[in-house]
Amino acid sequence: MNWRRRLGYAGLLVLALLGIGQVGGCYYLQAVSGQMELMGRREPIERVIASESTPEALAARLTLVTEAREFAVADLLLPDNDSYRSFADLEREYVVWNVFAAPEFSLDARTWCFPVVGCVAYRGYFSEDAARSYAERLHADGYDVHVGGVSAYSTLGRFADPVLNTMLRWSDLDLVAVMFHELAHQRLFVKGDTAFNESFATAVAEIGLARWVEQHGGADDLDGYQARSLLREELMTLVGSGRQELAAIYASEAGEDEKRRQKARVLESLAEEAAAIAARRGMPAANFLQGNLNNARLVSLGLYHGHVDAFREIYSACESRLECFYATAESIAALPGDRRAAELADVGSR
């Protein structure tokens, strides 16, 4: 890609991110630079597969992606555009690193607001050092913080998102599921409602993967994928109980030192119970409930699974008809924020 086209992409991203303002210039400049680099590394998948220099294993994975991309359009009614029809090797482990933050004695996430996506519960960086530097500043201000690497993300169809080398670490089914997830964001996205967006996309990926396996085989692999999903659900139930206990502690009249002591007890118990659950299922330790477990980490976990049960119920009520499923999701998305959350909570409890 020549520099004229690169600068054109950068200009578009500046407009998308900044709107009419210049707030947070340094942050937006790193976003422009990172996106410009990503777009400049793209190559059409067909060309990569056909190249004699492409390793056989990479060609096989990209062939799978091509088949799944067509399936996403024909069977899942997801957008038919240029996303995931190119490949980019970023030569690093993650594409971006997200920073999450929450007050020391609250489970209400700090949010950041942007012109295109609205207010979200994380702030993304194309540099891990920059993400951790910002997290340190938030920590110095008294926040619990968490930095998480991200292997894939969506520009919501504003750019032709490529398949990234960071996505190829996963199994075939995980790779297919993530692509369905990211395309779902392009099908339906509610500005400023992270929990809705991530839960919807997670549900679409789950639905899509089941339909993919039904047509393409791989039931044994699906059993493993579903076992991991069941583990995540059990752990999320555990997290929900822990959040309730922490919320009661934070709302109590106890002094700050006592709240810290009780908070540490709950978080330690969560990590121990998570490891025990994973051991009972004969699966690897539950890494996402280990390490720096704090309010910000719990916030990041809740975003992706909070309303998945509601979307499963909608799909079931629609008798597995995707047109009905999407129409119902779109009608809920059109509701004001409080009513939207209440409707999903009601549907999910049925």
N, C-alpha and C positions, 0 to 999 in steps of 0.2 A: 504494500500500500504506500503511495507517495505522500510526501509531507502536506501537500495541498489538501488531500482527502483527510489526513490525520487532523489537521487544524480545523477542517470543517466539522468533524465529529466533536472536537474539543469545544468549538463554538456552540454547537447544539447543546452539549452537556452544560456549559456555563448558563445558557438561557434556561434550561430545564431546572437546574439547581438553584440559581440565584434569583430567578424571576426579575423583579425590578430593583432588587437591593444588592448591597455588597456586604452584608452581615457575615462575619466569620470567614473573611477572605482566605486565610491560610488553610482552613479546613477544606473549603471548596476547591482551592487550587490543587490540593493533594488528590481530591476526588476526580478532578478533570484529568490530571496527569496519569492517575492509575487507570482510569477508563480508557484514555487515549492509548496507553501502552497495551492494554488488553485487546482493544479493537485492532491495533496495528499488527498483532501476532496471529490474527485469524488466517486460516487457510480453508478453502472448501473441502469438506470431508471426502468427496469423491476424488479430489486430487491427492489427498494424503493417502487414501487407500490404494490408489493406482501407482503411487511412487515406489520405485524399486528400493529406495532407502528406508521405507517404513517397515519396522519390525512386524513380523507376522502376527504377534499377539496384539499389537496396537491396531492393525488392520481389522482383526477379528472383532475387537471391542467396538470400533467405529462402524463396522457393518451392522452390529447389533443395534447401535444407536440409530442408524438410518432406518432400520426396520421398525423400531419402536416409535420413531418420530412420525412415520407414516401411519402407524396404528393410532397414535394420539389424535391425529386429524380424523381418520376414517371412523374409528370406533368410539373414541372418547369425546369427540366434538370439540377438541381444543384448537387453538388458533393455528391456521395454516399460513405461516410466514417464514422468514429466513432464520428465526432463532433455532439453534441446535442443528444447523446444517453446515456449520464450520467447526474447526478445531483450533484451539490455541494452547500452546505449551508455555506456561508462565515460569517454569523452572523454579517453582517454590511449592511449599506444602499446602498453603491455603491461598485463596484469592483475596479475601479480606479478613480483617479481625474486628469483631464487634465488641464494643464496650457497653456493659450494663451497669447500672448503679441504682442503689436504693438507700434511704436513710438508715442509720444504725438500728433504729427501733421502729421500723415500718416496712411493710411489704408492698408499698406503693412505689412503683418504678419511677425513677426520674425519666422524663421524656424530652426529646429534642424535636423541634418542628422545622419542616422544610416545605418549600413551595409545592413540590410535585406530590409527595407521598403523605403530607400532613405530619402529625405528631406520632413518633414511634418511640419504643422503649429501648432503643439502642443507638449507638453512633458508630459507623463503620469507617475503617481505615485500610488503605491498601498496604500500609507498612505496619508490621507487628511492633516495631520500636515506637512508632508514633502512637499506636493504640495504648501501649503500656505506659508511655509517658503521660498521656491524658488520664489514664486510670489512676496513676499515682497522684496527679493533681486533685482528682475527685476524692481519693482516699484521704489526702491531707485536709480536705474540707469536711471530713467526717462521714463520708459515704462508705457503705459496703460496695465493693466493685468486683466485677468479673470480666475477664477478657476471653473470648472464645473464637477460635479460628473457624472460618466458614469455607467450605469447599465449593459451593455453588450459590449463585444468587440471580435474581431476575431484574432487568431494567423495565419490566412491565410492558415489553414490546416496543419501547421507544428506540431501542437499538437491537440489532440482530445478535442476540446473545450466543456465544459459541459454547460448544462442549469444551471443558477445560481439563487439562491433565490432572488437576486436583480432584476431579470427579472419578477418575479411573481407578482409584485405590479400592473402590467398593466392589462387592460381588455384582454379577450381571443384574440380578433382580433389584438390588439397591440402586444401581445406576439408572435402570429404567424407571424406578419409582421416583427418584429425585428429579428426573427430567419431566415426568408427569406433574410433579409438585410445582416445579418452577413455571411450567406452561399454564397451570391452573391460576397462578397469579395474574397471567395475562388475560385469562377468561373473565375473572371477577376479582376486583380489588377495591376495598373500601378505604378511602383516605382517612388515616388517623386511627384505624382499628386493627392493631397488630394481631390481637387474639383471634378475631374473626378471620382475618386473611390467612394466618398460618394454620388454623384449624380446618378451614375450608380446603386449602391446598393439600394438607395431610390426608384428609378424607378422600379427595379426588385421587391422590396417589394410591391409596389403599384399594379403592374401587378399581382403578385402572390396572393395577398389578394383578388382581384376581382375574380380571377379564383377559389380560395378556396371557397368563399361565393357562387359562382354559383353552385358549386357541393355539398357543405355541409350545405347550408342555413345560416341564420343569417343576412338577408338583413336589418332588423331593426337596428342591431348593426352596419352594414356597413354604414348606413345613418349617424349615429353619428360619426363614424370614418371619413367619407368623409367631414362632417361638420367641424370637427377639422382641416382636411387637407386644406379645403378652407380658414379657418381662418388663418392658417399658410401662405398660399400663398398670401393672402391679406396683411398680415403683412410683408412678404418678399418684396412685391412691395413697401410698405412704407419704409422699410429699404433701398431698392435700391435708392429711391429718396433722403433719408437722406444721404446716402453715396456720391451721386453726389454733394449734397450741401456742405458736409464736405470737399470733395476733392477740390472744388473750393476755399473754405476758406483757406485750407492748402497751396494751390498754389499761393495765393494772396501775395501782398507786405505788408500786414498788419503786425504790430508788434506782438510779442508773446502774450502780455497781451490782445490785441484786438482779436487775434485768439482764445484764451481761452474763452473769453466772448462769441464770436459767436458760438464756439463749444458747450459750455454749453447750449446756447439757442436752438440749433438744437437737442441736445440729450434730453432736457426737453420736447421739442415739440414732438419728436418721442414717448416718453413714454406716453404722454397725448393722442396722436392720437391713439396709440395702445389700450389703455384702452377704448377709445370711440368706436373703431371698434369692440372690443370684446363685449361691452355692446349692440351695435346695433344687433349683432348676438345672443344675449341672452346667451352668454357663459362666463365661468370664466375669470377673468382678465388675460391678456396676460403676464404671469409671465416672459417669456423669453425676454421681452422688458422692464422689470422693474428692480429695484435694481441698481447694479453697471453697468450702461450703459455707455460704452466707446468704443474706437476704437477696443480693443481686443475682446469685446463682439460682436461687429458687424462683425469682422473677423470670429468668431466662427460660427455665424449664416449663413454666406455666403457659408461656406464649404459644407453644406449638401444639398443645393437646387439650386446652381448656374446653373447647366446644366440639371436639371430634365426635363424641357420642350423639350430639344433636344432629350432625350431618349424616351420621350412619342411620339414625332414625328417619330422617327425611328420605334418604335413598330407599330404605325399606318400605316406607309408606308410599313411595312412588313406584313400587313394584319393580325396582331396578331399571326404570326408564330414565335415562340421563336428561332428556329434554325437560321432564317434570322436575327432576332433582335440581337442575340449574335454574329453572324458573322460580322454584320455591326459594332457593338460596338468594336469588336476585331480589325477590320481594322482601325478604328479611333484611338484606343489605340496604334497601331503600329506607328502612325505618330510622328514626333518630337514635342516637347512640344508646341511651338508657333503655329504650324499648327494644332495640336490637338485642342487647345482652339479656334482657329479661325473657324475650321470646326464645332465644337459644337455650337458656337455662330451663325453661318450661319444657321445650321439646326434648332436651337431653335427659330429663327426669322421667319420661314416660316409660 
